[in-house]
């Protein structure tokens, strides 16, 4: 384990970081997403740690992001960050956005 707070900000591009998709069928990926998410948001004003089950549920049953993917940023074969992207179909209809 390592402390994400020790990673300096504004360090510029790191060409050694790679992106890989989260594999929903792999329990270790769900656990890693849970850990990274809790680490990233632990200083948020209304933070409450998510359980593994809450993370799993958000991946498979999110009512807002019907079409979504999650990706890990990796460095030296270790996950150092993540991004979740998705399409909020209700928002797109409301704002008349076409994808």
C-alpha positions as a Python dict, from the first residue, in 0.01 Angstrom:
ca = {
    (1, 'X'): (0, 0, 0),
    (2, 'X'): (102, 361, -45),
    (3, 'X'): (-33, 700, 56),
    (4, 'X'): (-192, 883, -239),
    (5, 'X'): (-143, 1214, -53),
    (6, 'X'): (233, 1174, -103),
    (7, 'X'): (202, 1197, -482),
    (8, 'X'): (297, 1555, -579),
    (9, 'X'): (54, 1773, -772),
    (10, 'X'): (136, 1944, -1103),
    (11, 'X'): (421, 1709, -1184),
    (12, 'X'): (343, 1715, -1554),
    (13, 'X'): (289, 1430, -1793),
    (14, 'X'): (404, 1088, -1687),
    (15, 'X'): (456, 867, -1987),
    (16, 'X'): (503, 565, -1759),
    (17, 'X'): (137, 570, -1655),
    (18, 'X'): (-90, 342, -1854),
    (19, 'X'): (-467, 310, -1862),
    (20, 'X'): (-647, -21, -1834),
    (21, 'X'): (-1017, -100, -1813),
    (22, 'X'): (-1167, -225, -1489),
    (23, 'X'): (-1278, -584, -1531),
    (24, 'X'): (-1611, -615, -1350),
    (25, 'X'): (-1583, -992, -1319),
    (26, 'X'): (-1258, -961, -1120),
    (27, 'X'): (-1308, -920, -747),
    (28, 'X'): (-962, -764, -710),
    (29, 'X'): (-1062, -484, -950),
    (30, 'X'): (-1379, -411, -752),
    (31, 'X'): (-1173, -408, -431),
    (32, 'X'): (-917, -173, -588),
    (33, 'X'): (-1189, 64, -710),
    (34, 'X'): (-1338, 67, -361),
    (35, 'X'): (-1002, 143, -201),
    (36, 'X'): (-907, 414, -453),
    (37, 'X'): (-1249, 578, -428),
    (38, 'X'): (-1236, 585, -48),
    (39, 'X'): (-882, 727, -55),
    (40, 'X'): (-972, 996, -309),
    (41, 'X'): (-1277, 1123, -123),
    (42, 'X'): (-1178, 1075, 243),
    (43, 'X'): (-1121, 1450, 294),
    (44, 'X'): (-1455, 1551, 138),
    (45, 'X'): (-1678, 1735, 386),
    (46, 'X'): (-1946, 1467, 404),
    (47, 'X'): (-1728, 1163, 341),
    (48, 'X'): (-1846, 820, 449),
    (49, 'X'): (-1644, 519, 338),
    (50, 'X'): (-1815, 299, 83),
    (51, 'X'): (-1837, -70, 139),
    (52, 'X'): (-1729, -322, -123),
    (53, 'X'): (-2096, -405, -178),
    (54, 'X'): (-2182, -38, -241),
    (55, 'X'): (-1901, -13, -494),
    (56, 'X'): (-2014, -333, -666),
    (57, 'X'): (-2374, -210, -675),
    (58, 'X'): (-2267, 123, -828),
    (59, 'X'): (-2087, -65, -1107),
    (60, 'X'): (-2376, -292, -1197),
    (61, 'X'): (-2691, -101, -1098),
    (62, 'X'): (-2626, 274, -1123),
    (63, 'X'): (-2962, 430, -1219),
    (64, 'X'): (-2801, 743, -1370),
    (65, 'X'): (-2519, 597, -1574),
    (66, 'X'): (-2672, 323, -1783),
    (67, 'X'): (-2375, 300, -2013),
    (68, 'X'): (-2057, 339, -1814),
    (69, 'X'): (-1700, 223, -1794),
    (70, 'X'): (-1428, 253, -1534),
    (71, 'X'): (-1055, 272, -1604),
    (72, 'X'): (-749, 246, -1380),
    (73, 'X'): (-433, 449, -1420),
    (74, 'X'): (-140, 218, -1349),
    (75, 'X'): (227, 282, -1281),
    (76, 'X'): (477, -2, -1244),
    (77, 'X'): (183, -246, -1253),
    (78, 'X'): (13, -76, -954),
    (79, 'X'): (-318, 110, -974),
    (80, 'X'): (-261, 477, -886),
    (81, 'X'): (-591, 633, -994),
    (82, 'X'): (-922, 577, -1167),
    (83, 'X'): (-1184, 746, -1381),
    (84, 'X'): (-1547, 653, -1435),
    (85, 'X'): (-1721, 769, -1747),
    (86, 'X'): (-2081, 726, -1839),
    (87, 'X'): (-2379, 856, -2027),
    (88, 'X'): (-2666, 999, -1823),
    (89, 'X'): (-2953, 936, -2065),
    (90, 'X'): (-3211, 1132, -1861),
    (91, 'X'): (-2984, 1439, -1854),
    (92, 'X'): (-2926, 1412, -2228),
    (93, 'X'): (-3301, 1398, -2293),
    (94, 'X'): (-3366, 1689, -2056),
    (95, 'X'): (-3093, 1904, -2218),
    (96, 'X'): (-3166, 1773, -2570),
    (97, 'X'): (-2812, 1644, -2607),
    (98, 'X'): (-2745, 1383, -2873),
    (99, 'X'): (-2464, 1129, -2841),
}
